[in-house]
Amino acid sequence: MLTAGDFKQAIMAIDTLGATPAILVKVVELTNDPNSDIESIAALLRADGPLSADIIRLSNSPYYAPPTFHGNLNSAINCIGSREVTRVVKLSLSRQLFARDLSSYGISARAYWSNSVAAALLSEALAKDSGLNPEDAFTLGILHAIGRLLINRVIHEKGLAIIWDGHQPIEQWERSAVGFDFAEAGAMLLKHWHFPPATCGVIRWQLHPDRVEQPVSLPGCLQFALRLLALTGSDFANPDWPFPELDPFVQASSLNHEMVSHLVLRCRADFQCLFRAMDLNG
């Protein structure tokens, strides 16, 4: 079995990739600061070329339907708004982080990132309809499976020939293969990146519905989003998904079949639009 020390070494290796969400924490701080302005946010983002390019690309896409096209970062941020910038930063940073196939899982980078985006969109939409913080819900959705990046990295760092067979429950395979599941590994990674303790806690306990004291909460929202994605498909392509009317989140939030169906359709449209905007349909 691997140790926490083995994982810490792998975390250092991930840091060398350059695309760490540390910048996201700083962006959130700036957007929450009433004294910050567009220029201060742009100055923070300008040093990251791929991130700046993604913000400009998305600001010019049908997703935001701009009246005119934007050629610089200040104009793009001014168009979509400082709050929306954090959303784009999350999408762009996650795409950079998830740019490599998870070979130990047999999961492509594209499939890994698309599942994370779908979880983020669904978590955000559920949070809006349930009176929860949609920005926090989006963050939890986009980063919920980041622990798999760490597990895949540590397996390769150690030169282990371990591959998921695709049949055993994935978190069970992780625990038997390396001693940690993706939720534990993800919380470890986010703690290293100085994410708030509450965020790390939701990621850490996402596989434990028994620890959710209130169904209509950010932990409950993330867990329901993941259960719903298992029914709809990670690209929302399953048209015959069964409505989970007995789900604790559904019952506590008074959602009905029509409301959830409409929400899923909105998420599917946003999902497809985002992939077109970021040139990922090819």
C-alpha positions as CSV (number, residue, x, y, z in Angstrom):
1,M,0.0,0.0,0.0
2,L,1.1,3.5,-0.7
3,T,1.5,6.1,2.1
4,A,0.5,9.7,2.5
5,G,4.2,10.5,1.9
6,D,4.0,8.9,-1.5
7,F,1.0,11.1,-2.4
8,K,2.8,14.2,-1.2
9,Q,5.7,13.5,-3.6
10,A,3.2,13.1,-6.4
11,I,1.5,16.4,-5.5
12,M,4.9,18.2,-5.9
13,A,5.2,16.6,-9.3
14,I,1.7,17.9,-10.3
15,D,2.7,21.4,-9.2
16,T,5.5,21.3,-11.8
17,L,2.9,21.0,-14.5
18,G,2.2,24.7,-14.1
19,A,-1.6,24.6,-14.1
20,T,-2.5,24.6,-10.4
21,P,-5.7,26.1,-9.1
22,A,-3.8,28.4,-6.7
23,I,-4.7,31.2,-9.2
24,L,-8.3,30.4,-8.8
25,V,-8.2,31.0,-5.0
26,K,-6.7,34.5,-5.8
27,V,-9.3,35.2,-8.5
28,V,-12.1,34.4,-6.1
29,E,-10.6,36.7,-3.4
30,L,-10.4,39.5,-5.9
31,T,-14.0,39.1,-7.2
32,N,-15.2,39.1,-3.6
33,D,-13.3,42.3,-2.8
34,P,-15.5,45.3,-3.4
35,N,-12.3,47.4,-3.8
36,S,-10.9,45.4,-6.7
37,D,-11.5,46.3,-10.4
38,I,-11.3,44.8,-13.8
39,E,-7.6,45.8,-14.2
40,S,-6.5,44.0,-11.0
41,I,-8.2,40.8,-12.1
42,A,-6.8,41.1,-15.6
43,A,-3.3,41.7,-14.2
44,L,-3.5,38.4,-12.2
45,L,-4.7,36.4,-15.2
46,R,-2.5,38.0,-17.9
47,A,0.6,36.0,-16.9
48,D,-1.2,32.7,-17.8
49,G,-1.3,32.6,-21.7
50,P,-3.6,29.6,-22.1
51,L,-6.0,30.9,-19.4
52,S,-6.2,34.4,-21.0
53,A,-6.8,32.8,-24.4
54,D,-9.7,30.7,-23.0
55,I,-11.3,33.7,-21.4
56,I,-11.1,35.7,-24.6
57,R,-12.3,32.8,-26.7
58,L,-15.3,32.1,-24.4
59,S,-16.2,35.8,-24.2
60,N,-16.5,35.8,-28.0
61,S,-18.6,32.6,-28.2
62,P,-22.3,32.1,-28.6
63,Y,-22.4,31.0,-25.0
64,Y,-22.1,34.7,-24.0
65,A,-23.5,36.1,-27.3
66,P,-21.4,39.3,-27.3
67,P,-22.6,42.3,-29.4
68,T,-19.0,42.8,-30.6
69,F,-15.9,40.7,-30.5
70,H,-13.2,41.2,-27.9
71,G,-9.5,41.1,-28.7
72,N,-8.0,41.7,-25.2
73,L,-8.4,40.4,-21.7
74,N,-9.7,43.6,-20.2
75,S,-12.5,43.8,-22.8
76,A,-13.4,40.2,-22.4
77,I,-13.6,40.4,-18.6
78,N,-15.6,43.6,-18.8
79,C,-18.1,41.9,-21.1
80,I,-18.7,38.7,-19.1
81,G,-18.3,40.3,-15.7
82,S,-15.9,39.6,-12.9
83,R,-18.1,37.0,-11.3
84,E,-18.4,35.0,-14.5
85,V,-14.6,35.2,-14.9
86,T,-14.2,32.8,-12.0
87,R,-16.4,30.3,-13.8
88,V,-14.3,30.5,-16.9
89,V,-11.1,30.2,-14.9
90,K,-12.4,27.0,-13.3
91,L,-13.2,25.6,-16.8
92,S,-9.9,26.6,-18.2
93,L,-7.7,25.4,-15.3
94,S,-9.5,22.1,-15.1
95,R,-9.0,21.6,-18.8
96,Q,-5.2,22.2,-18.4
97,L,-5.0,20.0,-15.3
98,F,-7.0,17.2,-17.0
99,A,-5.1,17.4,-20.3
100,R,-3.5,13.9,-19.9
101,D,-5.2,10.6,-20.2
102,L,-5.7,8.6,-16.9
103,S,-4.0,5.6,-18.3
104,S,-4.3,3.6,-15.0
105,Y,-8.0,4.1,-15.2
106,G,-8.4,3.6,-19.0
107,I,-10.1,7.0,-19.1
108,S,-9.2,9.6,-21.8
109,A,-8.5,13.2,-20.9
110,R,-11.5,14.3,-22.8
111,A,-13.9,11.9,-21.0
112,Y,-12.4,12.9,-17.6
113,W,-12.8,16.7,-18.3
114,S,-16.3,16.3,-19.8
115,N,-17.5,14.4,-16.8
116,S,-16.2,17.1,-14.5
117,V,-17.8,19.9,-16.6
118,A,-21.2,18.0,-16.6
119,A,-21.0,17.6,-12.8
120,A,-20.2,21.3,-12.4
121,L,-23.1,22.4,-14.6
122,L,-25.5,20.2,-12.8
123,S,-24.3,21.0,-9.3
124,E,-24.6,24.7,-10.2
125,A,-28.1,24.4,-11.6
126,L,-29.3,22.4,-8.6
127,A,-27.8,24.9,-6.2
128,K,-29.5,27.8,-8.0
129,D,-32.9,26.1,-7.8
130,S,-32.4,25.1,-4.1
131,G,-31.1,28.4,-2.7
132,L,-27.5,27.3,-2.3
133,N,-24.3,29.1,-3.5
134,P,-24.0,28.2,-7.2
135,E,-20.4,29.4,-7.5
136,D,-19.3,27.0,-4.7
137,A,-21.4,24.2,-6.2
138,F,-19.7,24.7,-9.6
139,T,-16.3,24.5,-8.0
140,L,-17.2,21.3,-6.2
141,G,-18.5,19.7,-9.4
142,I,-15.5,20.6,-11.5
143,L,-13.0,19.4,-8.9
144,H,-14.9,16.5,-7.5
145,A,-12.8,13.8,-9.2
146,I,-9.5,15.6,-9.2
147,G,-8.2,12.9,-6.8
148,R,-8.0,10.5,-9.8
149,L,-5.4,12.8,-11.3
150,L,-3.3,12.4,-8.2
151,I,-3.8,8.6,-7.9
152,N,-2.9,8.1,-11.6
153,R,0.2,10.3,-11.1
154,V,1.4,8.4,-8.0
155,I,0.9,5.0,-9.7
156,H,3.2,6.1,-12.5
157,E,5.7,7.8,-10.1
158,K,6.1,4.4,-8.4
159,G,6.3,2.5,-11.7
160,L,3.3,0.3,-10.7
161,A,1.6,-1.8,-13.3
162,I,-1.9,-1.2,-11.9
163,I,-4.9,-0.8,-14.3
164,W,-8.6,-0.6,-13.4
165,D,-10.6,-3.4,-15.0
166,G,-13.6,-1.2,-15.6
167,H,-15.9,-3.6,-13.7
168,Q,-15.0,-3.3,-10.0
169,P,-16.5,-0.2,-8.3
170,I,-13.9,2.4,-9.0
171,E,-13.4,3.7,-5.4
172,Q,-13.1,0.0,-4.2
173,W,-10.4,-0.6,-6.8
174,E,-8.6,2.6,-5.7
175,R,-8.5,1.6,-2.1
176,S,-7.4,-2.0,-2.8
177,A,-4.7,-0.8,-5.3
178,V,-3.2,2.2,-3.5
179,G,-4.9,2.5,-0.1
180,F,-6.7,5.8,-0.9
181,D,-9.9,6.5,-2.9
182,F,-10.2,9.5,-5.2
183,A,-12.2,11.5,-2.6
184,E,-9.4,11.2,0.0
185,A,-6.7,12.0,-2.6
186,G,-8.6,15.0,-3.9
187,A,-9.0,16.5,-0.5
188,M,-5.3,16.1,0.1
189,L,-4.5,17.9,-3.2
190,L,-6.9,20.7,-2.6
191,K,-5.6,21.2,1.0
192,H,-2.1,21.6,-0.5
193,W,-3.5,24.2,-2.9
194,H,-5.0,26.1,0.1
195,F,-8.6,25.7,-0.8
196,P,-11.0,26.5,2.1
197,P,-11.5,23.7,4.6
198,A,-15.2,23.5,3.8
199,T,-14.4,22.7,0.1
200,C,-11.9,20.1,1.1
201,G,-14.4,18.5,3.5
202,V,-17.1,18.2,0.8
203,I,-14.6,16.6,-1.6
204,R,-13.3,14.3,1.1
205,W,-16.7,12.9,2.2
206,Q,-18.5,12.9,-1.2
207,L,-18.7,9.1,-1.1
208,H,-20.4,9.1,2.3
209,P,-24.0,10.1,2.1
210,D,-24.5,9.1,5.7
211,R,-22.3,12.1,6.7
212,V,-24.8,14.6,5.0
213,E,-26.8,16.1,7.9
214,Q,-29.0,18.3,5.6
215,P,-29.8,16.9,2.1
216,V,-30.3,20.5,0.8
217,S,-26.7,21.6,1.3
218,L,-23.6,21.8,-0.8
219,P,-22.5,18.2,0.2
220,G,-26.0,16.9,-0.6
221,C,-26.1,18.9,-3.8
222,L,-22.8,17.4,-5.1
223,Q,-23.8,13.9,-4.2
224,F,-27.2,14.2,-5.8
225,A,-25.6,15.7,-9.0
226,L,-23.3,12.7,-9.2
227,R,-26.2,10.3,-8.7
228,L,-28.3,12.1,-11.3
229,L,-25.4,12.0,-13.8
230,A,-25.1,8.3,-13.4
231,L,-28.7,8.2,-14.7
232,T,-28.6,10.8,-17.5
233,G,-25.0,10.0,-18.7
234,S,-22.1,12.3,-18.3
235,D,-23.0,14.1,-21.5
236,F,-26.8,14.1,-20.6
237,A,-27.4,11.9,-23.7
238,N,-29.6,9.2,-22.1
239,P,-33.2,10.3,-23.0
240,D,-34.9,7.6,-20.9
241,W,-33.3,8.3,-17.5
242,P,-35.6,7.4,-14.6
243,F,-36.6,10.1,-12.2
244,P,-35.2,9.4,-8.7
245,E,-38.3,10.5,-6.8
246,L,-37.2,8.8,-3.6
247,D,-33.8,10.5,-3.5
248,P,-33.3,12.4,-0.2
249,F,-32.2,15.6,-2.1
250,V,-35.3,15.5,-4.3
251,Q,-37.7,15.0,-1.4
252,A,-36.1,17.7,0.8
253,S,-35.9,20.3,-2.0
254,S,-39.4,19.6,-3.3
255,L,-38.1,19.1,-6.8
256,N,-40.4,17.2,-9.2
257,H,-39.9,15.3,-12.4
258,E,-40.7,18.3,-14.7
259,M,-38.4,20.6,-12.8
260,V,-35.5,18.2,-12.9
261,S,-36.1,17.3,-16.5
262,H,-36.0,21.0,-17.5
263,L,-32.8,21.5,-15.4
264,V,-31.1,18.6,-17.2
265,L,-32.1,19.9,-20.6
266,R,-30.6,23.3,-19.7
267,C,-27.4,21.7,-18.5
268,R,-27.2,19.6,-21.7
269,A,-27.5,22.7,-23.9
270,D,-24.8,24.6,-21.8
271,F,-22.6,21.5,-22.0
272,Q,-22.7,21.3,-25.7
273,C,-22.3,25.1,-26.1
274,L,-19.2,25.1,-23.8
275,F,-17.6,22.3,-25.8
276,R,-18.1,24.2,-29.1
277,A,-16.8,27.4,-27.5
278,M,-13.6,25.6,-26.3
279,D,-13.0,23.8,-29.6
280,L,-13.5,20.4,-28.0
281,N,-16.0,18.8,-30.4
282,G,-13.5,17.5,-32.8
